[in-house]
Amino acid sequence: MKPFNSVPCILYFAKSLHRAVVDRGAGVFDHRAYRPLLLEGKTACVVGAGGIGLAVGKLCAAFGMRVLGTRRHPQPDRPLPLGFSELGGADDLDRFLPDSDFVVICCQLTPETTRLFNTDRFAAMKAGSVIINIARGEIIDEGALAAALQHNHLRGAALDVYVGEFEHMPMARLWSDPRY
């Protein structure tokens, strides 16, 4: 798991490259369908601001993004890490999601984080946001993710990992979605 994996994913969706893949496959170009985003001023939520999450936060801040983060054990008496506007505990995640344009999962897999992103969390996310998972596949309920994409609630999902990644292909419903 590398923090740099998250940056190309953010740029891929910010520059509407997912749309370009669809258009190229269909042999068309509809410029009205493209909705590129300027990253400056957008908000990134880093779930799991440990070593890797802190590096992701610094990279996002370098793009001019506002960076929020969560940690299992927040340390409110310590200064904020470089690039972070706010760093809270696990209980702050639901407060951060509605404001976040990009959510980058960097946390460890624990009983508390298994299926941390479920139907309720996807519903709490900002409409048009992107989820990126560079941690473990089991942190996301893939059925709930597929439903959020199907209902156009999310702009996209970039998963460096998925449930059963060493045993089988990703869930067909996700694999066939161009925003995945």
FENBEL-V327326 format. One record per backbone hydrogen bond with DSSP energy under -1.0 kcal/mol. NH is the residue of the N-H (numbers start at 1). CO is the residue of the C=O. If there is no record, write none. Layout:
NH,CO / NH,CO
This chain:
5,2 / 6,3 / 8,4 / 10,6 / 11,7 / 12,8 / 13,9 / 14,10 / 15,11 / 16,13 / 17,12 / 20,16 / 21,17 / 22,18 / 23,19 / 24,20 / 25,21 / 26,22 / 27,23 / 28,23 / 33,30 / 37,14 / 41,64 / 42,39 / 44,66 / 45,102 / 46,68 / 47,104 / 48,70 / 49,70 / 50,48 / 54,50 / 55,51 / 56,52 / 57,53 / 58,54 / 59,55 / 60,56 / 61,57 / 62,58 / 63,60 / 64,61 / 65,60 / 66,42 / 68,44 / 69,86 / 70,46 / 71,88 / 78,75 / 84,81 / 85,67 / 86,67 / 88,69 / 92,89 / 93,90 / 96,92 / 97,93 / 99,96 / 100,97 / 101,43 / 102,43 / 103,130 / 104,45 / 105,132 / 106,47 / 114,110 / 115,138 / 116,113 / 117,139 / 122,118 / 123,119 / 124,120 / 125,121 / 126,97 / 128,153 / 129,126 / 130,101 / 131,156 / 132,103 / 133,158 / 134,105 / 139,136 / 140,137 / 141,117 / 142,140 / 145,141 / 146,142 / 147,143 / 148,144 / 149,145 / 150,146 / 151,147 / 152,149 / 153,148 / 155,129 / 156,129 / 157,179 / 158,131 / 160,133 / 165,162 / 167,164 / 168,164 / 175,171 / 176,172 / 177,174 / 180,177
